[in-house]
Amino acid sequence: MNGRHDGKELARLIERSSELKRDLVDFACSPRLNRKILRQRDFTWAEHGEALMRRRKAWYYRREPRPGVTVIGARLLELAFRGRG
C-alpha cells in the first residue's frame, strides 16, 4: 500500500481499531484475568477492589477525595460558552 486510503477503507480501519480497543479493554477488565494476575481465586473488584487500591496506592487515599463536579457561576458559564451555538 502506498499510504493512501479511500474513504471506505479508512472508515473500515477506524471501525476495526475501535473494535480492537473494546476487546482489549474487556480483556483487561475481565475477572478471570484479574484473578490470575492477583493470584486470588475469589477476587472481584466490587468486593476487594478498594482494599487492593488502598494497599497499592496508599498515597492517593491519604487525601480527602475531590468532588467529581465543579460548580461554576452563571457569569463564568456565560463566558465559557460565548460564541458557541
C-alpha positions as a Markdown table, in Angstrom:
| # | Residue | x | y | z |
|---|---|---|---|---|
| 1 | Met | 0.0 | 0.0 | 0.0 |
| 2 | Asn | 1.2 | 3.5 | -0.8 |
| 3 | Gly | -0.1 | 5.1 | 2.4 |
| 4 | Arg | -3.3 | 6.4 | 0.8 |
| 5 | His | -6.7 | 5.1 | 1.6 |
| 6 | Asp | -10.0 | 5.7 | 0.1 |
| 7 | Gly | -12.8 | 6.8 | 2.4 |
| 8 | Lys | -14.5 | 3.4 | 2.8 |
| 9 | Glu | -11.2 | 1.6 | 3.6 |
| 10 | Leu | -10.3 | 4.3 | 6.1 |
| 11 | Ala | -13.7 | 4.0 | 7.8 |
| 12 | Arg | -13.3 | 0.2 | 7.9 |
| 13 | Leu | -9.8 | 0.6 | 9.5 |
| 14 | Ile | -11.1 | 3.0 | 12.1 |
| 15 | Glu | -14.1 | 0.7 | 12.9 |
| 16 | Arg | -11.7 | -2.3 | 13.3 |
| 17 | Ser | -9.4 | -0.2 | 15.5 |
| 18 | Ser | -12.4 | 0.7 | 17.8 |
| 19 | Glu | -13.4 | -3.0 | 18.0 |
| 20 | Leu | -9.9 | -4.0 | 19.0 |
| 21 | Lys | -9.7 | -1.3 | 21.7 |
| 22 | Arg | -13.0 | -2.5 | 23.1 |
| 23 | Asp | -11.8 | -6.1 | 23.1 |
| 24 | Leu | -8.6 | -5.1 | 24.8 |
| 25 | Val | -10.5 | -3.2 | 27.5 |
| 26 | Asp | -12.9 | -6.1 | 28.0 |
| 27 | Phe | -9.9 | -8.5 | 28.3 |
| 28 | Ala | -8.0 | -6.2 | 30.7 |
| 29 | Cys | -11.1 | -5.8 | 32.9 |
| 30 | Ser | -12.1 | -9.5 | 32.9 |
| 31 | Pro | -12.5 | -11.1 | 36.3 |
| 32 | Arg | -10.6 | -14.2 | 35.1 |
| 33 | Leu | -7.5 | -12.2 | 34.2 |
| 34 | Asn | -7.6 | -10.2 | 37.4 |
| 35 | Arg | -7.9 | -13.4 | 39.5 |
| 36 | Lys | -4.9 | -14.9 | 37.6 |
| 37 | Ile | -2.7 | -11.8 | 38.0 |
| 38 | Leu | -3.6 | -11.2 | 41.6 |
| 39 | Arg | -3.5 | -15.0 | 42.5 |
| 40 | Gln | -6.7 | -14.7 | 44.4 |
| 41 | Arg | -9.4 | -17.2 | 43.2 |
| 42 | Asp | -12.3 | -15.3 | 44.7 |
| 43 | Phe | -11.2 | -11.7 | 43.7 |
| 44 | Thr | -13.8 | -9.3 | 42.5 |
| 45 | Trp | -13.4 | -5.6 | 42.0 |
| 46 | Ala | -16.7 | -4.9 | 43.7 |
| 47 | Glu | -15.8 | -6.8 | 46.9 |
| 48 | His | -12.0 | -6.5 | 47.1 |
| 49 | Gly | -11.0 | -3.6 | 44.7 |
| 50 | Glu | -11.0 | -0.8 | 47.2 |
| 51 | Ala | -8.8 | -2.7 | 49.7 |
| 52 | Leu | -6.4 | -3.6 | 46.9 |
| 53 | Met | -6.2 | 0.1 | 45.8 |
| 54 | Arg | -5.7 | 1.3 | 49.4 |
| 55 | Arg | -2.7 | -1.1 | 49.7 |
| 56 | Arg | -1.2 | -0.3 | 46.3 |
| 57 | Lys | -1.9 | 3.4 | 46.2 |
| 58 | Ala | -1.9 | 4.5 | 49.8 |
| 59 | Trp | -0.7 | 8.0 | 48.9 |
| 60 | Tyr | -3.9 | 8.6 | 47.0 |
| 61 | Tyr | -6.1 | 7.7 | 49.9 |
| 62 | Arg | -4.2 | 9.9 | 52.4 |
| 63 | Arg | -6.0 | 13.0 | 50.9 |
| 64 | Glu | -9.7 | 13.7 | 51.0 |
| 65 | Pro | -11.5 | 12.8 | 47.8 |
| 66 | Arg | -12.1 | 15.6 | 45.4 |
| 67 | Pro | -15.5 | 16.3 | 44.1 |
| 68 | Gly | -16.3 | 14.9 | 40.6 |
| 69 | Val | -18.2 | 18.1 | 39.6 |
| 70 | Thr | -17.1 | 21.7 | 39.9 |
| 71 | Val | -19.9 | 24.3 | 40.4 |
| 72 | Ile | -19.4 | 27.4 | 38.4 |
| 73 | Gly | -21.3 | 30.7 | 38.5 |
| 74 | Ala | -23.6 | 31.9 | 35.8 |
| 75 | Arg | -21.2 | 34.6 | 34.6 |
| 76 | Leu | -18.3 | 32.1 | 34.2 |
| 77 | Leu | -20.7 | 29.8 | 32.3 |
| 78 | Glu | -21.7 | 32.6 | 30.0 |
| 79 | Leu | -18.0 | 33.5 | 29.4 |
| 80 | Ala | -17.1 | 29.8 | 28.8 |
| 81 | Phe | -19.8 | 29.3 | 26.1 |
| 82 | Arg | -19.7 | 32.7 | 24.5 |
| 83 | Gly | -19.7 | 32.4 | 20.7 |
| 84 | Arg | -20.9 | 28.8 | 20.7 |
| 85 | Gly | -24.2 | 27.8 | 19.3 |
